[in-house]
Amino acid sequence: MDGESDLFESLRAELRRGSLSLAVLARLRLERYGYTLRQALAEDGLDMEESTLYPLLRRLEAQGLLVSEWREEEKRKKRFYVLSPAGEIMLERLIGEWRAISASLEKITGKAV
């Protein structure tokens, strides 16, 4: 890759990082396990590698924004995640911030983002 492509990929990854956290929190309004969460995000156009998703889930849980529970389903143990009460509050705050940033960027660029 040339320098411009490398720079774009670096900036793209930085932009996606925060967006993925918001998307995961929003999708976990309803309980899901990792694989179904990953599928739902992909259907929304946000493909995420397992190596990105599971550390993110663990971090959000450690921050108190998610709760999880191991259960057996289809003869396999699966870890189900859902927003905690604190996660619900944080999600609403982050959505407000996202909307404000998006509105500002629309003013700056003259285009919907």
Summary of the structure (lengths in Angstrom):
residues: 113
radius of gyration: 16.2
end to end distance: 27.1
largest distance: 53.1
contacts: 283
relative contact order: 0.13
helix: 65%
strand: 16%
